[in-house]
């Protein structure tokens, strides 16, 4: 991933997190309960997506260098080899 794309992901993540938390605090009173439930779910999902995008963007920028060695999801885990059975 290029540094430009990684920087864009970090900026997008920051925007999403700030914007959706702001929306959550600015909901006005007087709506039915379902309105708040739906918007609460929207806020939670979008903040979660923002965190994921920020994590990916920071990894792309090299800010989380210690996590680059994690390869368990890609099948790159080295297992000790014992004698054949």
N, C-alpha and C positions, 0 to 999 in steps of 0.2 A: 504494500500500500504506500502511496506517495505521501510525503509530509503535508502536501496541500490538502489531500483528501482527509488525512488524519486530523488536521487542524479544523477543517470544516465540520467533521463529526463532533469534535470537542465543543466547537461553538454552537452547533445545533443542539447538542445535549444540554448545554448551559441554558440556552434559550428555552428549550422545552420544559426543563425543570422549573425555572423561574416563572415562566408564563402560566403553567398549569397550577402551580402552588398559589400564584396570585389569583387565578380564577377561583380556586377553591375558597380563598378567604373573602372574595368579593361577592359570593352568592348572597342574594337578598332573602330576607325572611318572607314568609307568606305563600310559599309554594307547597304542593303536596309532597308527602314523604318520598314517593317514588322518584320525584325530580331530584331530590338530594342523593338518593341511593344511586341513580344512574350517573349523576355528575361525580359522586365520590368514586365510583368504579372507573370512570373516564380519567379522573385525576390520578388515581393509583396506577392504572395501566400506563399512562403516558409518562409519569415520573419514573416508573420502572424501565420503560423503553429508553428514556433519557439517560438513566444510569448505565444501561447496557451500551448505548452508543458512546457515552463518555469513556467507559472502560475500553472499548474497542479502539476509540480514537487515541487514548493515552498509550495503549500498547503500540499503536501504529507510530506514534511520535517517539517511542522508546522510553517513555516515562516510567513504565513498569517493567524494567528489564529483568527483574527476578522471576517474573511469571512467564517469560518466553520459553523457559525450559519445560513447561508443562505440556506434554504431548499426549496425555492419556486419551484425549478425545479423538486424536488422529491415528491412533494405533502405533505410536512410536515408543511405547514403553518397553524397556529392556528387561527381560526376565532372566534370572540366573539359570544356566543350563546344567542339569545334573547328568549323571551317567545314564545311558539308554537302558530302558527296562525291558 
